Amino acid sequence: MSSSSLPWCLLVVCVLTVVQIYAAEEPMVLKVFNLHATDLHSGLFQTPDAYVEVFRMHGFLGRTEVKNNNHDPSWKEEFSFLNARENNILRLEVYDSNIFVDNLLGTCERSIKIGTWQHKCFLKTGGILNYSYTLEPLQ
């Protein structure tokens, strides 16, 4: 074996090892639910028209409906995603819907863990986003 083929062999072994690790992992499902906010602020003398966008890692996963004129909105939507892994990043972005440009009210990021969890996130413009998630094996 030539010395130039050694790096290629090492690369192939590393790739095969990673593939085996991921193939051995049990498929997981991430469920995001129970989204509600309190005391949202939109601007001086304005009531927010809020919605939430949900992301896992860098991928967009879904969006709630807009709750018009509500400082304390609750959303009924539940989001389920396959192929989630422990320590993936879950990101929720809360927006105030406007005619031209929607305003970002705040972002919540969390490294997900196995089990069911409830979290509270303080938004940069004021207010709190509450949400729950479950990460469990696919059944």
Secondary structure, DSSP 8 states (H G I E B T S, - for coil): --TTHHHHHHHHHHHHHHHHHHHHS--EEEEEEEEEEES---BTTB---EEEEEEETTEEEEE---BTT-SS-EE---EEEES--TT-EEEEEEEE--SS--EEEEEEEEE--SEEEEEEEE-TTS-EEEEEEEEEE--
